[in-house]
Amino acid sequence: MAERAALEELVKLQGERVRGLKQQKASAELIEEEVAKLLKLKAQLGPDESKQKFVLKTPKGTRDYSPRQMAVREKVFDVIIRCFKRHGAEVIDTPVFELKETLMGKYGEDSKLIYDLKDQGGELLSLRYDLTVPFARYLAMNKLTNIKRYHIAKVYRRDNPAMTRGRYREFYQCDFDIAGNFDPMIPDAECLKIMCEILSSLQIGDFLVKVNDRRILDGMFAICGVSDSKFRTICSSVDKLDKVSWEEVKNEMVGEKGLAPEVADRIGDYVQQHGGVSLVEQLLQDPKLSQNKQALEGLGDLKLLFEYLTLFGIDDKISFDLSLARGLDYYTGVIYEAVLLQTPAQAGEEPLGVGSVAAGGRYDGLVGMFDPKGRKVPCVGLSIGVERIFSIVEQRLEALEEKVRTTETQVLVASAQKKLLEERLKLVSELWDAGIKAELLYKKNPKLLNQLQYCEEAGIPLVAIIGEQELKDGVIKLRSVTSREEVDVRREDLVEEIKRRTGQPLCIC
């Protein structure tokens, strides 16, 4: 350290010598000689690591959100929350990190994506991977056996991010779950109804909800000759069928996971089938599948589910798809996933799925993993993939060049003459106290034109203009920014008039 300080002092002195020679207009040869000495000293000194250039960026797989992007997000969240509340859900929250042992062994092959926190000499902790396992821990810890809840919060996955497709390492999940012992398929049908309501309300395009059952999958694997130890790993391969061809999936099962080719072929005969309730009925008559108890239970429940979905008026949005596997280990019954559909290139072709935007299923054994006595609490739920939805909505707004308001200000308090700051401050305070969303410019004597331009840029619909004559008459000039129409409103009636024009309720009951 002392050696570096001495070298820095020599560089400083040599630098001063070079500058002095230049000021004295010394000969070029002498200046060149002294500059060479300076460069040699600087080379000896090397770069100062403490002064390395700091790159300002967000961590990989994360992003900042501008006011415009946040305005879009708030609108999407509002649609989702209103739907959850319409169906009678309560809201909870849980810590952003959990004990590592709480999360391990619940996500199958995806467990490697869990973020572990550095041991600080206390408990071994990990960032939450989803909101479902923390919910199950919450139920077991609080000995709850019955709740309908929603939870919107950030989760973390050490995944390879694809930012343009809405895939991040830090992202929001919007979960809705029903816990409790109920008659079969009624809560499951409501979860699918909620999923369809939200996706329809967001108007992000045509979608299809794929439905399957883990019991059907397990039964299918058993009759095809897959050993119990390979069920979950083969399941994760099948789950890739929406992204890659059957040949690629088969190669992975045979080449990487050691499955016999003839077993893979038998699986292929089943997992490439999809349809509606008629496929359920067809499989109930399948000579092999109908002999498997698990598969038979799953098919029976799916048949009942389709009856309820028809009553809810959403059966046309649902497809029974045997390739849907959902890689998470904790699912025990019905599973589902909503995908957006791409318009077919040619008439007569089937629409293509372009990405999952919601998913969920039944997990009857997860709470029992945390209960000391192993007491099970049946649960079913769904998760809305809001990050992908945000990306779609943002792209649509950019394509339409649609302006998005980033504030909710109803009125700007403005002045037409100078020396009216005190009156503006009094009036804006009155409006705030009455629950009106109001602003004013932070200048003593702003020009009226600048104040009106600010309203146009920010999308503020009204301007309350104070002038000397208005003060004498006890009125405020209320101006519509879009129509430019102006009316005099008595000061005591201003709040009601602003509420009437902006559609705000006249009283908070």
Salt bridges, closest charged atoms under 4 A:
GLU8 OE2 - ARG4 NE 3.35
GLU34 OE1 - ARG17 NE 3.16
GLU34 OE2 - LYS37 NZ 3.32
ASP78 OD2 - ARG82 NE 3.06
ASP93 OD1 - HIS151 NE2 2.91
GLU98 OE2 - ARG137 NH2 2.75
GLU109 OE2 - LYS257 NZ 3.58
ASP116 OD2 - LYS100 NZ 3.31
ASP159 OD2 - ARG167 NE 3.61
GLU170 OE1 - LYS154 NZ 3.53
ASP177 OD1 - ARG149 NH1 2.47
ASP188 OD1 - ARG362 NH2 2.93
GLU190 OE2 - HIS87 ND1 2.77
GLU190 OE2 - LYS148 NZ 3.91
GLU197 OE1 - ARG86 NH2 2.91
GLU197 OE1 - HIS87 NE2 2.97
ASP213 OD2 - ARG215 NH2 2.82
ASP218 OD1 - ARG232 NH1 3.36
ASP242 OD1 - LYS243 NZ 3.54
GLU252 OE1 - LYS240 NZ 2.90
GLU252 OE2 - LYS257 NZ 3.32
ASP265 OD1 - LYS250 NZ 2.80
ASP301 OD2 - ARG215 NH2 2.82
ASP329 OD1 - ARG232 NE 3.99
GLU337 OE2 - ARG326 NH1 3.84
ASP364 OD1 - ARG362 NH1 2.82
ASP371 OD1 - ARG375 NE 3.25
GLU387 OE2 - ARG73 NH2 3.31
GLU394 OE1 - ARG63 NH2 3.62
GLU408 OE1 - LYS437 NZ 2.60
GLU423 OE2 - LYS426 NZ 3.55
GLU430 OE2 - ARG491 NH2 3.02
GLU456 OE2 - ARG484 NH2 3.94
GLU470 OE2 - LYS477 NZ 3.68
GLU486 OE2 - ARG479 NH1 2.90
ASP488 OD1 - LYS477 NZ 3.22
GLU492 OE2 - ARG490 NH2 2.29
GLU497 OE2 - ARG500 NH2 2.70
GLU497 OE2 - ARG501 NE 2.83
